[in-house]
Amino acid sequence: MSDPHASQVRIGLAGSPGVTVGCGLLVTPRHVVTCAHVVAEALADPAFALASAAPAGAVPLDLPLLAVSFRTSGRVVCWHPARDDGTKIPEDIAVLELADEAPAAAAPAALLALDAEDYTQRPVHCFGFPAAIDEGVRRSGTCRGENALGRVQLDVERGLVQGGFSGTAAWDPTQGAVVGGGGRAYRGSIRPAHPGAHPICRPDLERG
């Protein structure tokens, strides 16, 4: 079983790394998975999220939940830009290669691939850094199954999964493994069951 604290990544704004724009997940000692739109926000150019070519800038990040926080930067080595064309093509995913290898105290997360039906009624928890909560906060909820785009709806028990959670991992507490990653909030014709709902991306998309 993986330790969520040992793989939780916080992503900052280039030039002002203390400003949080989203999260990521350590998947090897040298690689982090996050959302393409989080990378675009980190580089202060939202247009990057839809660009077919990966941005070249350095993205500041840290592992804030370690006993001794580790700070470095990463550059994109795998890129699936955000899409709004209604397809199931992997989208809004970025893999960053770190400038420095994560310390021994860090531990890459275990990823658990599930069939679509296994996401129904599955409890999960996630960690994020919403505005004005610098130390971060945990949210728990229940997966309600896939929608037509292959995303999984997550109904949150209390509070909201919103800005500062994008790119974070959805952990199955019974398996000690990640079953998905936080994506963009629902918009357009795709609607949540209630305001506390949020889509997550399945982990098979994160292997790029």
GUMI-960128 format. One record per residue (C-alpha): residue number from 0; residue in one letter; z, x, y. Coordinates in steps of 0.25 Angstrom, whole numbers, padded with zeros to 4 digits. Each point is the difference from the previous one (the first is absolute). Layout:
<pt NUM,'a',<Z,X,Y>>
...
This chain:
<pt 0,'m',<0000,0000,0000>>
<pt 1,'s',<-0004,0005,0014>>
<pt 2,'d',<0010,0001,0012>>
<pt 3,'p',<-0006,-0008,0011>>
<pt 4,'h',<0007,0009,0011>>
<pt 5,'a',<-0006,0012,-0006>>
<pt 6,'s',<-0015,-0005,0003>>
<pt 7,'q',<0002,-0008,0012>>
<pt 8,'v',<-0009,0005,0012>>
<pt 9,'r',<0001,-0004,0014>>
<pt 10,'i',<-0013,0003,0008>>
<pt 11,'g',<0000,0003,0015>>
<pt 12,'l',<-0009,0000,0012>>
<pt 13,'a',<-0008,0013,0002>>
<pt 14,'g',<0006,0007,0013>>
<pt 15,'s',<0013,-0009,-0001>>
<pt 16,'p',<0004,0001,-0015>>
<pt 17,'g',<0014,-0007,0003>>
<pt 18,'v',<-0008,-0013,0003>>
<pt 19,'t',<-0002,-0007,-0014>>
<pt 20,'v',<-0013,-0006,-0003>>
<pt 21,'g',<0001,-0003,-0015>>
<pt 22,'c',<0004,0005,-0013>>
<pt 23,'g',<-0006,0007,-0012>>
<pt 24,'l',<0004,0004,-0015>>
<pt 25,'l',<0001,0014,-0006>>
<pt 26,'v',<-0009,0000,-0012>>
<pt 27,'t',<-0001,0015,-0003>>
<pt 28,'p',<0008,0011,0006>>
<pt 29,'r',<-0012,0002,0010>>
<pt 30,'h',<-0006,-0014,0001>>
<pt 31,'v',<0004,-0013,0007>>
<pt 32,'v',<-0006,-0014,-0001>>
<pt 33,'t',<0000,-0009,0012>>
<pt 34,'c',<-0009,-0010,0007>>
<pt 35,'a',<-0013,0004,0008>>
<pt 36,'h',<0005,-0008,0012>>
<pt 37,'v',<0013,0007,0000>>
<pt 38,'v',<-0008,0013,0001>>
<pt 39,'a',<-0008,-0006,0011>>
<pt 40,'e',<0012,-0004,0008>>
<pt 41,'a',<0007,0014,-0002>>
<pt 42,'l',<-0013,0006,0006>>
<pt 43,'a',<0001,-0010,0011>>
<pt 44,'d',<-0014,-0005,-0002>>
<pt 45,'p',<0000,-0014,-0008>>
<pt 46,'a',<-0015,0001,-0001>>
<pt 47,'f',<0002,0011,-0011>>
<pt 48,'a',<0005,-0011,-0009>>
<pt 49,'l',<-0014,-0006,-0002>>
<pt 50,'a',<-0008,0013,0001>>
<pt 51,'s',<-0007,0004,-0013>>
<pt 52,'a',<0003,0015,0002>>
<pt 53,'a',<0014,0005,-0001>>
<pt 54,'p',<0007,0005,0013>>
<pt 55,'a',<0003,0015,0001>>
<pt 56,'g',<0013,0000,0008>>
<pt 57,'a',<0014,0004,-0005>>
<pt 58,'v',<0009,-0011,-0003>>
<pt 59,'p',<0015,0003,0002>>
<pt 60,'l',<0009,-0005,-0011>>
<pt 61,'d',<0014,0002,-0006>>
<pt 62,'l',<0009,-0004,-0012>>
<pt 63,'p',<0012,-0006,0008>>
<pt 64,'l',<0008,-0004,-0011>>
<pt 65,'l',<0002,0013,-0007>>
<pt 66,'a',<0014,0007,0003>>
<pt 67,'v',<-0008,0010,0008>>
<pt 68,'s',<-0012,-0007,0007>>
<pt 69,'f',<-0013,0007,-0003>>
<pt 70,'r',<-0010,0000,0011>>
<pt 71,'t',<-0015,0004,-0001>>
<pt 72,'s',<-0014,-0005,0003>>
<pt 73,'g',<-0012,-0005,-0009>>
<pt 74,'r',<-0015,-0001,0001>>
<pt 75,'v',<-0008,-0011,-0007>>
<pt 76,'v',<-0007,0004,-0013>>
<pt 77,'c',<-0003,-0013,-0005>>
<pt 78,'w',<-0004,-0012,0009>>
<pt 79,'h',<-0003,-0015,-0003>>
<pt 80,'p',<-0001,-0006,0014>>
<pt 81,'a',<0005,-0014,0004>>
<pt 82,'r',<-0010,-0011,-0004>>
<pt 83,'d',<-0002,-0015,0004>>
<pt 84,'d',<-0012,-0004,-0008>>
<pt 85,'g',<0007,-0007,-0011>>
<pt 86,'t',<-0002,0009,-0011>>
<pt 87,'k',<0009,0006,-0010>>
<pt 88,'i',<-0004,0015,0003>>
<pt 89,'p',<0012,0009,0002>>
<pt 90,'e',<0003,-0001,0015>>
<pt 91,'d',<0010,0005,0010>>
<pt 92,'i',<0005,0012,-0008>>
<pt 93,'a',<0002,0014,0003>>
<pt 94,'v',<0005,0012,-0007>>
<pt 95,'l',<0005,0012,0008>>
<pt 96,'e',<0001,0014,-0005>>
<pt 97,'l',<0013,0007,0006>>
<pt 98,'a',<0000,0012,0008>>
<pt 99,'d',<0013,0005,-0008>>
<pt 100,'e',<0004,-0004,-0014>>
<pt 101,'a',<0012,-0010,0000>>
<pt 102,'p',<0013,0006,-0004>>
<pt 103,'a',<0007,0000,-0013>>
<pt 104,'a',<0009,-0012,0004>>
<pt 105,'a',<-0013,-0008,0002>>
<pt 106,'a',<-0006,-0007,-0012>>
<pt 107,'p',<-0013,-0007,-0001>>
<pt 108,'a',<0001,-0014,-0004>>
<pt 109,'a',<-0004,-0006,-0013>>
<pt 110,'l',<-0011,-0010,0001>>
<pt 111,'l',<-0001,-0012,-0009>>
<pt 112,'a',<-0013,-0007,-0002>>
<pt 113,'l',<0001,-0014,-0004>>
<pt 114,'d',<-0010,-0011,-0004>>
<pt 115,'a',<-0002,-0011,0011>>
<pt 116,'e',<0009,-0010,-0008>>
<pt 117,'d',<0011,0009,0000>>
<pt 118,'y',<0002,-0001,0015>>
<pt 119,'t',<0004,-0014,0000>>
<pt 120,'q',<0015,-0002,0002>>
<pt 121,'r',<0003,0015,0000>>
<pt 122,'p',<0012,0005,0009>>
<pt 123,'v',<-0003,0012,0009>>
<pt 124,'h',<0006,0007,0011>>
<pt 125,'c',<-0005,0009,0011>>
<pt 126,'f',<0005,0008,0012>>
<pt 127,'g',<-0006,0001,0014>>
<pt 128,'f',<0003,0004,0014>>
<pt 129,'p',<-0003,-0012,0009>>
<pt 130,'a',<0002,0001,0015>>
<pt 131,'a',<0014,0004,0005>>
<pt 132,'i',<0005,0003,-0014>>
<pt 133,'d',<-0002,0015,0000>>
<pt 134,'e',<0009,0002,-0013>>
<pt 135,'g',<-0009,-0010,-0007>>
<pt 136,'v',<0003,-0013,-0008>>
<pt 137,'r',<-0002,-0005,-0014>>
<pt 138,'r',<-0007,-0014,-0003>>
<pt 139,'s',<0000,-0007,-0014>>
<pt 140,'g',<-0009,-0011,-0005>>
<pt 141,'t',<-0009,-0006,-0011>>
<pt 142,'c',<-0014,0002,-0003>>
<pt 143,'r',<-0008,-0013,-0001>>
<pt 144,'g',<-0013,0005,-0006>>
<pt 145,'e',<-0013,0004,0004>>
<pt 146,'n',<-0009,-0006,0011>>
<pt 147,'a',<-0016,-0001,-0001>>
<pt 148,'l',<-0001,0014,0006>>
<pt 149,'g',<0009,0006,-0011>>
<pt 150,'r',<0012,0002,0009>>
<pt 151,'v',<0014,-0004,-0004>>
<pt 152,'q',<0008,-0010,0009>>
<pt 153,'l',<0015,0004,0002>>
<pt 154,'d',<0010,-0010,0004>>
<pt 155,'v',<0011,0007,0007>>
<pt 156,'e',<0014,-0005,-0002>>
<pt 157,'r',<0006,0003,0014>>
<pt 158,'g',<-0006,0006,0013>>
<pt 159,'l',<-0015,0004,0001>>
<pt 160,'v',<-0009,0011,-0006>>
<pt 161,'q',<-0008,0003,0013>>
<pt 162,'g',<-0003,0012,0009>>
<pt 163,'g',<0007,0013,-0005>>
<pt 164,'f',<-0002,-0005,-0015>>
<pt 165,'s',<-0015,0003,-0001>>
<pt 166,'g',<-0003,0010,-0011>>
<pt 167,'t',<0014,-0001,-0006>>
<pt 168,'a',<0002,-0002,-0015>>
<pt 169,'a',<0004,-0013,-0008>>
<pt 170,'w',<0010,0005,-0011>>
<pt 171,'d',<0003,-0008,-0012>>
<pt 172,'p',<0015,0002,-0002>>
<pt 173,'t',<0000,-0003,-0015>>
<pt 174,'q',<-0010,0011,-0002>>
<pt 175,'g',<0003,0010,0010>>
<pt 176,'a',<-0014,0001,0004>>
<pt 177,'v',<-0010,-0004,0011>>
<pt 178,'v',<-0009,-0012,-0003>>
<pt 179,'g',<-0007,0000,0013>>
<pt 180,'g',<-0001,0004,0015>>
<pt 181,'g',<0002,-0008,0013>>
<pt 182,'g',<-0013,-0004,0006>>
<pt 183,'r',<-0005,-0007,0013>>
<pt 184,'a',<0006,-0014,0003>>
<pt 185,'y',<-0007,-0012,-0004>>
<pt 186,'r',<-0010,-0005,0011>>
<pt 187,'g',<-0013,-0009,0001>>
<pt 188,'s',<-0001,-0010,-0011>>
<pt 189,'i',<0010,0007,-0010>>
<pt 190,'r',<0014,-0006,0003>>
<pt 191,'p',<0013,0003,-0006>>
<pt 192,'a',<0009,-0010,-0006>>
<pt 193,'h',<0010,0002,0012>>
<pt 194,'p',<0002,0010,0011>>
<pt 195,'g',<0008,0010,-0008>>
<pt 196,'a',<-0012,0002,-0010>>
<pt 197,'h',<-0008,0013,0000>>
<pt 198,'p',<-0011,0005,-0009>>
<pt 199,'i',<0001,0013,-0008>>
<pt 200,'c',<-0011,0008,-0007>>
<pt 201,'r',<0000,0003,-0014>>
<pt 202,'p',<0003,0015,-0004>>
<pt 203,'d',<-0013,0002,-0008>>
<pt 204,'l',<-0007,0000,0014>>
<pt 205,'e',<0009,0011,0005>>
<pt 206,'r',<-0006,0011,-0010>>
<pt 207,'g',<-0012,0001,0009>>
